[in-house]
Amino acid sequence: MIQSLLIANRGEIACRIIRTARHMGVRTIAVYSDADAEALHVREADEAVHIGPSPARESYLVGDKIIAAARQTGAEAIHPGYGFLSENADFAQSVIDAGLIWVGPNPDSIRAMGLKDAAKARMIEAGVPVTPGYLGEDQSPERLRAEADAIGYPVLIKAVAGGGGKGM
């Protein structure tokens, strides 16, 4: 079992991971931006590392900073929580390439599930029940209207690469 875990997230999810890890006897490392210096996850963790300014694009979304924090603290593993880098296959691979344990789906699985149309097609092939929808190439308004009429209303149009509620 791992002895130390860096949580690459903040807020409620980071606190839940920290509490679970502590219950398992695992040392926890939090990361934080300027805005989160006094946050609960920082106080609850065994150790905390500052990773940058308040904007997530300059802190929580910078994979190299997360990996550097893991190396600096001797963390054996990185748990992404949800959001931020959790669905980033390249980050997951970078963690593995750095010799750390990635606590999440393997990078190939993340890639496979990253595009909604490809993911849905794989599920259909595997016999998994899915919500009715249109997976075709023709994205013209006329075709989409015809498909919506066939499926039935209401419909939700989602971006093929949208995740975490993006593109709805």
Sequence and secondary structure as in RCSB ss.txt:
>XXXX:A:sequence
MIQSLLIANRGEIACRIIRTARHMGVRTIAVYSDADAEALHVREADEAVHIGPSPARESYLVGDKIIAAARQTGA
EAIHPGYGFLSENADFAQSVIDAGLIWVGPNPDSIRAMGLKDAAKARMIEAGVPVTPGYLGEDQSPERLRAEADA
IGYPVLIKAVAGGGGKGM
>XXXX:A:secstr
  SEEEE   HHHHHHHHHHHHHTT EEEEEEEGGGTT HHHHHSSEEEEEE SSGGGTTT HHHHHHHHHHHT 
SEEE  SSTTTT HHHHHHHHHTT EE SS HHHHHHHHSHHHHHHHHHHTT         S   HHHHHHHHHH
H SS     TT  TTTT 
